[in-house]
Amino acid sequence: MQLSENILADFRAGRLESFYAEAYAPLLTYAARLLGERYALLAEDCVQDAIFTSYEHREGIKDVVQWKTYLFRLVHNSAVSILRHQQAQEHYLGELSVLEEDFTRSMIQQETLDTLFAVISSLPDRLQRLFHLSFEKGLRNTEVAELLHVSTRAVTKQKARLVALVKEKI
């Protein structure tokens, strides 16, 4: 990109044709390279933002080298800003997806538990007590047998019956 004092003078006076003819394509190429293939379509936004900002501050531009450096810095900063924004958006969408999966999973788990406990509550009291001791408290068959004053074999048979009834009702 060959900016000259004449192009700078035109730019300061609001005549942008010579600037666009000389500087637009190199700035666009630079922006596209910074953004990469995935976001290259946003390169024009970077360049237009840089030109607009440069135009707003045209009175403070002292020489061509400073101006060129300023333009490339503006394009660079704009590209970095876009990439950060895209990265944050992708991260947010990824998090949202995980939250939705967790929500769906927890909802299914809750519905399953609700169904299971509805079936358990419809069983006779002795089977409800057996469920509570064996499955909720996690006691072994011998411990359940002692608490219910029955044999271990009876607990085993009643648990099998309990499981069969629950499967049938679900």
LUMMI-64712 format. One record per residue: x, y, z of N, C-alpha, C in turn. Coordinates in steps of 0.2 Angstrom, whole numbers, plus 2048, in hexadecimal, padded with zeros to 3 digits. Each point is the difference from the previous one (the first is absolute). Example, Ala and Ser with C-alpha at 12.3 -4.5 7.8 and 13.67 -1.06 7.14 Angstrom:
# LUMMI-64712
8427E48277FC806800804806800
7FE8057FC8048068017FC805803
This chain:
# LUMMI-64712
8047FA8007FC806800805806800
7FF8047FB8048067FF7FC807801
7FF8028077FD8068018058067FF
7FD8057FD8048067FF7FD806804
8048058007FE8078037FA8027FC
7FF7FF7F97FA8027FC7FA7FC803
8017FA8017FA7FC8027FE802807
8058018047FE8038077FD807800
8028047FB7FD8078007F97FF7FD
7FF7FC7FB7F97FE7FE7FB7FD805
8037FC8047FD7FC8067FD806805
8058048027FE8058057FB8057FD
8008017F97FB8047FD7F97FD7FF
8007F98027FA7FD7FF7FF7FC7F9
8058007FC8007FD7F98037F9801
7FC7FB8008037F98028027FC7FA
7FE8027FA8017FC7FA8077FD7FF
8058058018077FE7FF8027FB806
7FE8018068017FC8057FD7F97FF
7FA7FF7FE7FD7FA7FF8047FC7FA
8028047FB8037FD7FA8077FD802
8038038058077FE8028007FB806
7FC8018058007FD8077FB7FB801
7FA8007FD7FB7FC8028027F87FF
8027FE7FA8027F97FF8057FD804
8068048028057FD8047FD800808
7FC8048027FD8008067FB7FA801
7FC7FF7FB7FB7FA7FF8047FA801
8057FF7FC8047FA8008037FF807
8038058038037FF8077FA7FE805
7FA8037FF7FB7FE8057FE7F97FF
7FF7FE7F97FE7F97FF8057FB802
8078028008057FB802800800808
7FE8058038008008087FA7FC802
7FA8017FD7FA7FC8028007F97FE
8047FE7FB8007F97FE7FA7FF7FB
8007FA7FE7FB7FE7FB7F9800803
8007FE8067F97FF8037FC807801
8048058017FD8078018028057FB
8037FE7FB8028057FA7FB8047FE
7FA7FE8007FA8047FD7FF806805
8038008067FF8068048068057FF
8057FF7FB8058047FF7FE8077FE
7FB8007FC7FE8077FD7FE804806
7FC7FD8057FE804806806803804
8067FC8008068028048038067FC
8008007F98038057FC7FC806801
7F98007FF7FC805800800804807
8007FC805801803807806804800
8067FD7FE8068038008008077FC
7FD8007FA8008067FC7FC805804
7FA7FE8027FC805804804803806
8037FC8048038028068068057FD
8047FE7FB8058047FE7FD8077FD
7FB7FF7FD7FD8067FD7FE805806
7FD7FD8057FE805806806803803
8067FD8008068038038058027FB
7FD8027FA8058027FA804806802
7FD8058048048068018067FF804
8007FA8048067FF8058057FC7FC
7FF7FE7FA8057FC7FC8058047FE
8077FF8028058057FE8047FE7F9
8017F97FF8037FE7FA7FE7FA7FE
8027FE7FA7FE7FA7FC8027FA804
8067FF8028027FA8047FC7FF806
7FE8058047FC8008067F97FE7FE
7FE8027FB7F97FF7FD7FF7F87FE
8057FE7FD8007F97FD8007FB806
8058028058007FC8067FA800804
7FD8068007F98018047FB7FB7FD
7FF8017F97FB7FC7FC8017F8802
8067FE7FF8017F98017FF7FE807
8028048057FE7FF8077F97FF801
7FC8057FD7F98008017FD7FA7FD
8027FE7FA7FD7F97FD8027FA805
8068008028027FB8057FC800806
7FF8058037FC8008067F87FE7FF
7FE8027FA7F97FF7FE7FF7F87FF
8057FD7FD8007F97FF8017FC806
8048028058017FD8067F9800804
7FD8068007FA8018037FB7FB7FD
7FF8007FA7FB7FB7FD8027F9802
8067FE7FF8027F98027FE7FF808
8028048047FE7FF8077F8800801
7FD8047FC7F88008017FE7F97FD
8037FD7FB7FD7FA7FD8027FA805
8068018038027FB8047FC7FF806
7FE8068037FC8018067F97FD7FE
7FD8027FA7FA7FD7FE8007F97FF
8057FD7FD8017F98008007FC807
8048038048007FE8077FA800803
7FC8058007F98018037FC7FB7FD
8007FF7F97FB7FB7FD8027F9802
8067FF8018027F98027FE7FF807
8018058057FD7FF8077F97FF800
7FC8047FC7F98007FF7FE7F97FE
8037FD7FB7FF7F97FE8017FB806
8058018048017FB8057FB801806
7FE8068017FB8028057F97FD7FE
7FF8007F97F97FD7FD8017F9801
8057FD7FF8017F88007FF7FE808
8038048048007FF8077F8800803
7FD8067FD7F98018027FC7FA7FE
8017FE7FA7FC7FB7FD8017F9804
8067FF8018027FA8047FD800807
8008068037FE8008077F8800800
7FD8027FB7F98007FF7FE7F97FF
8037FC7FC7FE7F97FF8027FC806
8058018048017FD8067FB801805
7FE8078017FA8018047FA7FD7FF
7FE8007F97FA7FD7FE8007F8802
8067FD7FF8017F98017FF7FF807
8038048057FF7FF8077F9801802
7FD8057FD7F98028027FB7F97FE
8027FE7FA7FC7FA7FE8017FA805
8077FF8028027FA8047FC801807
8018068037FD8018067F8800800
7FD8027FB7F97FF7FF7FE7F8800
8047FC7FD7FF7F98008017FD807
8058028038027FE8067FB801805
7FD8068007FB8028057F97FD7FF
7FF7FD7FA7FA7FC7FF8017F9802
8067FD8028017FA8027FD7FF808
7FF7FA8027FF7FE807805803804
7FE8018078048048058077FC801
7FF7F98008067FC8028058007FA
7FE8017FA8058007FA803807800
7FC805802802807800806801805
7FF7FC8068058008058067FD7FE
7FF7FA7FC8067FC7FE8048047FB
7FC8047FB8048057FC804805803
7FD8038058038058048067FD803
8007FB8048067FD8038057FD7FB
7FE7FD7FB8057FD7FB8038057FB
7FC8047FD8028047FB802807802
7FC803804801807802806800805
7FF7FC8058058008068067FB7FE
7FF7FC7FB8067FC7FE8027FA805
7FB7FE8048027FB8048007F97FD
8057FB8038007FA7FD7FA7FC802
7FF7FA7FC7FA7FC8028007FD807
8067FF8038007FD8077FE806805
8028067FE7FE8068057F88017FF
7FE8007FA7F98017FF7FC7FA803
8027FA8007FD7FA8037FF801807
8068028038008028087FA805802
8008057FC7FC8068017F87FE7FF
7FF7FC7FB7F97FE7FF7FE7F9803
8057FD8047FF7FA8037FD7FA7FC
8048007FA7FF7FA7FB8067FD7FE
8007FB7FD8067FD7FE8038047FA
8077FE7FF8038037FA7FD7FE7FA
7FE7FA7FF7FD7FD7FA7FA8037FF
7FC8028057FA8037FF8018077FD
8058048028028067FE8028007F8
8047FB7FF8027FF7F97FA7FF7FB
7FB7FC8027FA7FE7FD7FC8077FF
7FF8038057FC8068008038067FC
8068008008048057FC7FF7FE7F8
8007FA7FF7FF7FD7F97F98027FE
7FB7FF8047F98027FF7FF8077FF
8038048048008078008038037F9
8057FD7FE8038027FA7FC7FF7FA
7FD7FA8007FB7FD7FB7FA805800
7FD8028057FA8048018028077FD
8068038028028067FD8018007F9
8037FB7FD8017FF7F97F98007FC
7FC7FC8037F97FF7FD7FC807800
8018048057FC8068018038067FC
8067FF7FF8048067FC7FF7FE7F9
